[in-house]
């Protein structure tokens, strides 16, 4: 009896000691190091850079040691709780080690007690709590260690040697109202307004910096004996500007600058903030569904030469689970188009004696599809295409992978080819055949990231979202409207570059019958499709280049003579 009482007193004393230790560490962490940091900032003007780095190293080492001690104290505390539970709840229970003063026979007799089962269940529940606590604490310590590892590995407090200039990750400049992105792309602006995820990301970084600045400011005031109520805090209005970048393996880095408006001081404070990437997590494992039949819908009016080239590509594809629906507008060239379509038994042609409307063509093509008799569902996978598009069997696989009814639609970023006559003439090469022109390089084309006309989606989604705006007649506009409908819906959009789909260059005529917005978009598309920036430069200065070449030839001739 005395031994049991002494054990309980000992356990309580140990728990009290552990609790006091944890509280002391928390107080030291919250107040002591803030004051030490404030004192370090105060004396920073009298300390050279090497000493400042030494202070930072010592602080980081102390923080790491405190985290280690926290983990050890909490682990010991959990073990004490487990020991206390075993001793207090195991008076005669058979599935634990015999306690002093109890024989094995008395333990066995306790087994025959009818009340032992509820007691055992209660003991198991009590035992689960410390184990869970230990696991939770260990997980917390592991996460903290991982975050510190990420911060230490990032190029944020110091530089890192790189292999070449291409490994360097540039920063993006930003303010509250403007972002100047370094990764532009042809369809993006050189300055953008921060919206959506980007705005939330930047705002969280600025708020975190404000929290740290104000905490540090308060600690410095307390160290000087100034009342904290008289300390003016930094606000969002004091944010001046910042830069940010994302390192693929460590996380996002932010360098933020603040200047107090109330104090009208010239002191500018800088905050380094980092959002470390967490360890990789497996979210879902699934099996890809069997290949669905893809129904390609092709609006067409004239363009018979391009249609013949498209049909040759279509017939050479190894993927046979394809059906092509051609919606032809007008009577000009209709008979020839019907003759080309009859060359394959997987092609249907719908004729409309109306003004060309891509929106109407795609809607009629989707409604014309007959459900497969072997399938219970009447749904169908659509690929909305244009006659100037070339695609591979691998693209068709991605079309199936990235579209799911009611869940996601696929909007591939197409690689658009430049004018081959410009590309290969400037290089002094002969024009290759059409298949050999399908090369992805900066001299042959660009990613058409402003185009949304090519898409894979299920008919049910297309009809439910009410498809295209059929009031749009002629060229362009309807694809963007449909894309925006999906953006505002709960359906996930898979938008990615796809090396298996190309847009062939063709002569584009922008007629005066288009609306002002359509005409402007047509001219812009025409300019971007013609050639690269450098190639257009060679064309613009070809007279000057020719004159320089002639002058060099004359000078060379005089030198030889």
Phi, psi and omega in degrees: 000316179293322179298318180296318179296317179297321179296318180296317178297319179297316179297317180296320178297318179295319178296319178297319179297316179297320180295317178297320179298315180297316180296320180297316179297319179298318180295316178299319181295318186285316188257315187298314184282332173298318178292322177297320177294320179296318179294324178295318177296323182295321183266005186296332181290340181258007184243137179283166185301323182293320177294322178298318177296325178295318176300316180299320181295317181296317179298316179297321179295319179293320177300316179297320179294320178296318178299320180295316180294322176303314182297318181294316180297315181293324178294316178297321179297317179295323178293323177295319177298319178296317179297317179297319179296318181296321184284320184281331185253011186236033178288089178094003180286138190280336188271019173237170177294143181298136179276155177301137180093357179239130179270167179293331179291320178294328176293321180292322180294331177293340180291332184273000180284131181294335182277001184286333183292310176300322179297320179294320179296319179295321180296320179297321178294321179292323180291330182291331184295311178296321179298316178296322179297315179299316180297319180295317180295319179297319179296319179297318180294319179298319179295317179297318179296320180294319179296317177297323177296318179296317179295320179293328182278344184281152177272073184236319176264345183205161178278160177233138178291132180245161182285321180202178185291342182285342178280343182293128179262108182287160178268159172251131179276144180206156168231188180292335186247350184218144171233134180248087188286142178276329180268092191275299191079160185288330184267003184257164180272156176280346173219135184226158174270127181292120181224164173061226183300320182296318179296317179297320180298310182293322180293322177296320179296316180295318179295322177296320178295319178298319179299315181291319179298315182292323177295318178293320180296319179294319180296320179294319178295320179295323179294331179271000179082017180270139178296135182291339179288340180268000183274123178281130183266154175286145178233178179298333179293340181276353179288129183263300180191177179195174174227153179212158175204166179234118172272129189301332186256341185249317179147190181265138181242142182226131173244112191241142184240135183230145175217124185293128178279321184296319184278346182048049182256159178272358181288124177249128180253142182244138178236128174262118182239144178223139173252092184292146174285137177281167176300151180296140180233137174279120184268318184201145172237129182212167179253133181292134181294156178302155184301129177266157173287130179261126178259108181274124179252123186237105173287142184207143172210106186072222177050043187292325178296317178294323179296320178296319178295322178296318181294324177297317177297317183298318183287337180274353180291137181283338179285115183265354180273060183227141172229137182244127176244116179259124177253107188258133180252135176089170181259341180291120179079007184296314183297320179294321178295321178295322177296320179293321182294329182289350180291347178228140180277001179256017184239133172241142180237124176255127182255133177230125178269067184220172174291141184301131175215108182297323180299314181292322180299316182291324178292316179295321179297320179294321181286337184282343185295130178267132181294149178289130182296334182279351183253141179282332180271144178265008180285160182211144178272123183254143167236108182274119195231170174234160186290341181268008183266139173239131180223160183250171178295329179293324176298319180299326176298314180294329176299318179287320183294323191261007176238134179213130185299128178077358185237312184206154176232155184249124175239087182290146172272114187278144173272116185264125183276142176283174176299112184297332179294326177284314185301309188274334177293317179295334178271358181070031181246157174284152181289118179284172178289169189298322182293322180285350177278351182280072182237133179263109175203167183288342179271343184257343182177196182206159176283121186277071187282359176256004181256136182231021184282329181270124183206146173248123180202159180277149183301322180299319179291318181298317181285325181292326181274001175069033167043218185273165172273105186282357175284345177280119182246137177097219191264129165074158174106321185289327181292322179293321179299316179294318180300319180294327177297318179290324178300322182273358179263181178266007178277134181284135179257124174264105181246111185208151173294141182229112181286006182251011180221130185233151172250115181288146175288142174208158179295128181249125179252120179259103184277160180285350180284347179288156175291169183298317180292319179294320180294318179296317178295324180294315179296318179298315178297321179297318180293317182291331183278344189289308184193173178285170180301315181294320180293320176296327176296318177298321179292321182291327183252023185294327177295317179295320179294320179296319179296319179295321179295319179295319180295321179293324179294319179296316180296321179294322178295319179294323180294319181291324180287000000 
